[in-house]
Every structure is written in structure tokens, then in C-alpha cells.
Amino acid sequence: MKSHLTTILDRLNKLIEEENAKTTYNFEREGEIMMTVSFNPEDSMFIVKYPKQKTPVEFDSIDLVAIEAFESVFED
């Protein structure tokens, strides 16, 4: 059985492999988007957008994005 964190990391790695800053992935809980992630290959940064925040947040670590996604989706 695959863990939730492994599944999140797989999805984030696919964003890196696509090398397209316009490609995004939504992390949802019960049909509600909790965060949207894209990857900018030019500066190797993940861009995380939260529905309730206007300003996106940038991460340079896939691990930090994975933890953020896990907490957004699986923790209250």
C-alpha cells in the first residue's frame, strides 16, 4: 500500500518532469481546493497558491511542499 506522502511526492515530481510553469496540480479535501502547486523550471521553485490568499508562496524544496500539501489535505 502506497502512503499519502509518497503519492504527493510522485505528483510533485511529475510537475518537475513536465518542465512547464503553466502546469498545475490541485490538492483537494472533500472536493474543496486547499492549494494549487506549479513548478517554475527556470528558477527551480515551486509556486503554491492558497484559495484564501492573494499572494503565492515560493518553495525551493520538494519536501517542504509535500509536507504543506499533506497538512492541507489530511490534517484539520
BELKAKA-V645314 format. One record per pair of residues at least 6 apart in sequence whose ideal C-beta (glycine too) atoms are under 6 Angstrom apart, sorted by sequence separation. I is the first residue (numbers start at 1). J is the second residue. D is the distance in whole Angstrom. If there is no record, write none. Layout:
<<I | J | D> <I | J | D>>
This chain:
<<59 | 65 | 5> <26 | 33 | 5> <27 | 34 | 5> <39 | 46 | 5> <49 | 56 | 5> <27 | 35 | 5> <37 | 46 | 6> <38 | 47 | 5> <47 | 56 | 5> <48 | 57 | 5> <26 | 36 | 5> <37 | 48 | 5> <47 | 58 | 6> <24 | 36 | 5> <25 | 37 | 5> <35 | 48 | 6> <36 | 49 | 5> <45 | 58 | 5> <46 | 59 | 4> <11 | 25 | 6> <24 | 38 | 5> <35 | 50 | 5> <45 | 60 | 6> <33 | 51 | 6> <21 | 40 | 5> <46 | 65 | 5> <19 | 41 | 5> <16 | 39 | 5> <15 | 39 | 4> <35 | 72 | 5> <34 | 72 | 4> <34 | 73 | 6> <27 | 69 | 5> <29 | 73 | 5> <27 | 72 | 6> <27 | 73 | 5> <12 | 62 | 5> <12 | 65 | 6> <9 | 66 | 5> <8 | 66 | 5> <8 | 69 | 5> <8 | 70 | 6> <5 | 70 | 6>>
